[in-house]
Amino acid sequence: MTDRVLIFVEQREGRINPVSYQMFAAARALGIDDVWACIIGRGVDGLVDTVAAYGAKKILLIDDPALEFYRPLTYARALCSAIEAADPAVVLMPTTFMGRDLSPRVAVRMHAALATDCLELSRDNGVCRVTKSLYSGKVTGTFTLAAGRLQMVAVRANAYSAPAPSEGASAETQSIPYTAGDGDDRIKLLEVARTSGGVKDVSEADIVVSGGRSLKSEENFKIIYELAEVLDGAVGASRAACDAGYQLHSRQVGLTGKVVTPRLYIACGIDGAIQHLAGMRGSKLIVAINTKREAPIFNVATYGCVADLFVVVPLLTKAIARLKETG
Ligand SMILES: Cc1cc2nc3c(=O)[nH]c(=O)nc-3n(C[C@H](O)[C@H](O)[C@H](O)COP(=O)(O)OP(=O)(O)OC[C@H]3O[C@@H](n4cnc5c(N)ncnc54)[C@H](O)[C@@H]3O)c2cc1C
């Protein structure tokens, strides 16, 4: 085992999930200079220069028609072969839906120690130390990974800021053949359903405007979209709003949705249940708009506005648009 980190760069249909770039900052936090990356998929060789710009010394490519779409067993097999080729001390990947699914499968196969959804990383005598948010964000725990074996860490989105890419950087590449294994087709891909249709994803956005059940309909969410648009942000929603069918669950923020830590989170008509807070309390600046003065969302808000969202949100959108116009 070498003192090297291997970063799993997540891509879908040739588009890299930008959260993957944050892993290069996480690698720096571990103090490891020998950073390799691996890209798994079909027709992914065009992504090499982009990944090299973030500081990968070497990029392992596993490019095969069988890997066109994410499937747990084929990707786990591919990532295991990349790990065998790189022989790293640490594997880093983002805690996305793919990362949550893939990391334990690979950890079991590689007999690795694994910590997921980690916030802060450090390393002492070859042992990774990570912090995790526990009990819906009420406490933070620090853990060390078992020594003497491969250490795998899945890092929460936006826990680290991606380093600035350096133009013109290059990396050595190595292609690794993909060999299908017995039973890989136990999980079959039947359909790829597109849910967010090109609209910015909450976990990638710097600004998130979220709406709750109080919006009362999908149509009424229009004012949330207008505010998000003028701020160049993404739209999120509480679970109650998603369960009611006002928004797709891919927009749900919270314990059972996505965890976001944007620069600005605007909660419109969201009560602030502990499960919602678990997904957004790490945001740098929180603005809450709610008619109920005692709503728990105000306990975590930087700025609170006790008012009707149907009045305030359009006013805010107009004011920001005007500010942008006047520079
Ligand atoms: C296991 C489990 C997991 C869960 N996971 C999640 C999760 O991931 N994410 C999540 O969000 N929830 C989750 N929940 C649900 C959570 O407990 C709450 O029920 C939910 O967050 C409530 O959503 P809400 O704030 O939109 O709705 P409500 O609780 O109905 O609150 C609506 C708020 O809007 C305010 N309001 C009403 N009208 C207006 C108006 N005109 N202008 C301004 N404010 C107004 C009200 O004062 C109130 O504060 C989970 C629950 C469980 C049990």
The ligand as a MOL file (V3000), in Angstrom:
LIG
                    3D

  0  0  0     0  0            999 V3000
M  V30 BEGIN CTAB
M  V30 COUNTS 53 58 0 0 0
M  V30 BEGIN ATOM
M  V30 1 C -38.1720 9.8840 9.3750 0
M  V30 2 C -38.5310 11.2550 8.8780 0
M  V30 3 C -37.7370 11.8340 7.9170 0
M  V30 4 C -38.0490 13.1190 7.4250 0
M  V30 5 N -37.2490 13.7000 6.4860 0
M  V30 6 C -37.4850 14.9680 6.0990 0
M  V30 7 C -36.6380 15.6280 5.1600 0
M  V30 8 O -35.6730 15.0640 4.6220 0
M  V30 9 N -36.9240 16.9090 4.8410 0
M  V30 10 C -37.9930 17.5940 5.3690 0
M  V30 11 O -38.1920 18.7640 5.0250 0
M  V30 12 N -38.8170 16.9750 6.2390 0
M  V30 13 C -38.6000 15.6890 6.5970 0
M  V30 14 N -39.4760 15.0800 7.4550 0
M  V30 15 C -40.7500 15.7630 7.7560 0
M  V30 16 C -40.6330 16.8290 8.8220 0
M  V30 17 O -40.7820 16.2450 10.0980 0
M  V30 18 C -41.7320 17.8990 8.6250 0
M  V30 19 O -42.9950 17.2730 8.6290 0
M  V30 20 C -41.6090 18.7020 7.3470 0
M  V30 21 O -40.2990 19.2070 7.2110 0
M  V30 22 C -42.6000 19.8530 7.3770 0
M  V30 23 O -42.5470 20.5660 6.1960 0
M  V30 24 P -42.9940 22.1070 6.1350 0
M  V30 25 O -42.1510 22.8890 7.0670 0
M  V30 26 O -42.9960 22.4810 4.6970 0
M  V30 27 O -44.5150 22.0470 6.5620 0
M  V30 28 P -45.2760 22.5010 7.8740 0
M  V30 29 O -44.7760 21.7860 9.0660 0
M  V30 30 O -46.7150 22.3860 7.5490 0
M  V30 31 O -44.8940 24.0340 8.0630 0
M  V30 32 C -45.3480 25.0440 7.2210 0
M  V30 33 C -44.7680 26.3480 7.7390 0
M  V30 34 O -45.1440 27.3740 6.8580 0
M  V30 35 C -45.5500 28.5080 7.6060 0
M  V30 36 N -46.4960 29.2570 6.7650 0
M  V30 37 C -47.7780 28.9540 6.4490 0
M  V30 38 N -48.2780 29.8390 5.5670 0
M  V30 39 C -47.2820 30.7360 5.3440 0
M  V30 40 C -47.1790 31.8810 4.5160 0
M  V30 41 N -48.1880 32.2840 3.7410 0
M  V30 42 N -46.0290 32.5880 4.5300 0
M  V30 43 C -44.9780 32.2060 5.3000 0
M  V30 44 N -45.0210 31.1150 6.0950 0
M  V30 45 C -46.1530 30.3840 6.1080 0
M  V30 46 C -46.1630 27.9330 8.8660 0
M  V30 47 O -46.1010 28.8860 9.9150 0
M  V30 48 C -45.2600 26.7420 9.1270 0
M  V30 49 O -44.1420 27.1420 9.9010 0
M  V30 50 C -39.1920 13.8080 7.9350 0
M  V30 51 C -39.9740 13.1940 8.9160 0
M  V30 52 C -39.6510 11.9550 9.3860 0
M  V30 53 C -40.5030 11.3350 10.4440 0
M  V30 END ATOM
M  V30 BEGIN BOND
M  V30 1 1 1 2
M  V30 2 1 2 3
M  V30 3 2 2 52
M  V30 4 2 3 4
M  V30 5 1 4 5
M  V30 6 1 4 50
M  V30 7 2 5 6
M  V30 8 1 6 7
M  V30 9 1 6 13
M  V30 10 2 7 8
M  V30 11 1 7 9
M  V30 12 1 9 10
M  V30 13 2 10 11
M  V30 14 1 10 12
M  V30 15 2 12 13
M  V30 16 1 13 14
M  V30 17 1 14 15
M  V30 18 1 14 50
M  V30 19 1 15 16
M  V30 20 1 16 17
M  V30 21 1 16 18
M  V30 22 1 18 19
M  V30 23 1 18 20
M  V30 24 1 20 21
M  V30 25 1 20 22
M  V30 26 1 22 23
M  V30 27 1 23 24
M  V30 28 2 24 25
M  V30 29 1 24 26
M  V30 30 1 24 27
M  V30 31 1 27 28
M  V30 32 2 28 29
M  V30 33 1 28 30
M  V30 34 1 28 31
M  V30 35 1 31 32
M  V30 36 1 32 33
M  V30 37 1 33 34
M  V30 38 1 33 48
M  V30 39 1 34 35
M  V30 40 1 35 36
M  V30 41 1 35 46
M  V30 42 1 36 37
M  V30 43 1 36 45
M  V30 44 2 37 38
M  V30 45 1 38 39
M  V30 46 1 39 40
M  V30 47 2 39 45
M  V30 48 1 40 41
M  V30 49 2 40 42
M  V30 50 1 42 43
M  V30 51 2 43 44
M  V30 52 1 44 45
M  V30 53 1 46 47
M  V30 54 1 46 48
M  V30 55 1 48 49
M  V30 56 2 50 51
M  V30 57 1 51 52
M  V30 58 1 52 53
M  V30 END BOND
M  V30 END CTAB
M  END
